[in-house]
Amino acid sequence: MVQPPHFIAEVMGVVARLKPDYADAIFISASNLEMTISDHPETYQTAIRFSVELNHYLFDTLYHAAALNMPDTLLITTCSGLRT
């Protein structure tokens, strides 16, 4: 699993808001996931380009850039459909 540097913070931001009673346990589980953090300059440069060209948040485009900058990587994403 390849993730951008802010992955755990984003997951925990949602968990803390929606399931605060489970936040500590989920943080421990998330911290123990086997993953590669993609924080290479190329990842940031790709994400910045996408953010500017597509008018999207950089934190979102970092996921796409992380996948594109790793060979043989498949991007899997979802939208919860939640409105806050």
ABEGO torsion letter per residue (X at the ends): XBBBAAAAAAAAAAAAAABAAAAAAAAAAAAABBBBBBABAAAAAAAAAAAAAAGBBAAAAAAAAAAAABBGBBBBBBBAGBBX
